[in-house]
Amino acid sequence: MTAHLSMHAHQFKASHDMMAMMDDVRLVRNLAYVNGKWTSGEQFLAVDNPADERVIGYMTLLSQQQIYQAIDAADKAFVTWRQWQADERARILMVWHDLIIEAKTDLARLMVMEQGKTLAEAMGEIDYGASFIRWFAEEARRSYGETIPSHIANAQLATIREPIGVAALITPWNFPCAMITRKAAAALAIGCPVLIKPAGETPFSALALAELADRAGFPPGVFNVITGEPEMVSKTLCHSTKVKALSFTGSTRVGKLLLQDAAQTVKKCSMELGGNAPFIILEDMDVDAAVQSALEAKFQTSGQDCLAANRIFVPQSMYEAFIERFAEKMRQLVVGNGFEKGVDLGPLINRKAAQKAQNLVVDALNKGARLITCDQTQSTDYRQPWPSNFFPPTLLADVTPDMDVYREENFCPVAGVLPYQDLDIMLAMCNDTEYGLAAYVYGHDIHQIWHCLRALEFGMVSVNSVKMTGHSIPFGGVKQSGVGREGSRHGLDEFSELKYYCLGALPTVSGS
């Protein structure tokens, strides 16, 4: 993103190339969506295409007063939205779902332009994101309470689920559609209006979803997308007593700051934070199968994925064979613009992300790692200033725990590999991290698999499968990778409160 533009300097909302790419140009929006209306702030901010760093459009920046107005509108809408029957909320959610599916190609094009992922990945994300809307539309009808055997004479005891109130949703740039729908669908289904604050790098995907929500017929104030200066917007949402729930996906560092701010009003918080996923290969695993799966787990979304494999643990007996075949496969990956056919990895989101990837490689090399392969089309000097947002898939062997690539969430196409001999020592190394989101285990021996599954201190463990997410699973981590769960029936818990009631019988009045 580039500098602010005044209202007078802002004469257009999207580049000609962006508009020409769309079948439905009405999906290209640059104003915030508040209380059923498109709302402009006094300033705009340029949004770049990470592939060529050219401006593709401008998003408006709301003032703090406008954020307060959005909160008030959502709070007012809560009074009636919560009273809608679950079937009625489900109906309007399904209209939104169907509109998203109909607009899938346009939504995917928007995502490629502002986020950089390949068109195939973007199309997959639209389907993935829409699946949460269908799931929670159906799950709204099943937000059951329970009856409790009474220990009190002449009383009936039970619980019911109540919507918590206005929900603030702060979403990331790496999945600009699915992270919105996974949160918003759950909140809307249970009866909570939403205030969605998308990442400044990828506002157009969120605003296109708002356009479709408008067409679906959500009542004013129920569905809102607010764009503005990130710290101001976040603090305003956290400090407001009218906002009852906060759901955030992003870095652990920012999550901690939001938790501190939200503590002032004792909000219900759900946090999906950073990851440092180990990829464990057991002794009885076929090398070629392990290589293919590790490659997919590492380089999905160009490595910009909280589930991406960060540390690949390989048995000493197959270590060199694994490195050789992994490097061979990696050389076949094509880096380029996400719209081009045959491209496997798009650009990183911005120059800062590319610089971080470079720093990880240089740090590892300085500490003794082996650089096995990198860009095959040109000589790459990792110690020179990085020239673009494109970063070649890179393999580092002999990684050690003192290296940043081992300790940090990489969020880039840099794979770190290290050998192990003792299973329990390796598992202890896997757990030696502040993160605890996801882990992968590949092998055949069910006893070893079960041992790994139980020993790993991670919220999600995937065995012999790269794909582990979906609308029906409870997505979330432990330790400093997060609080709460998204998706599944548990996703409603983050936006509702359990109300207990005791229904006693009135005493009989003598003589009546």
Summary of the structure (lengths in Angstrom):
residues: 512
radius of gyration: 24.4
end to end distance: 76.9
largest distance: 100.1
contacts: 1820
relative contact order: 0.13
helix: 41%
strand: 21%
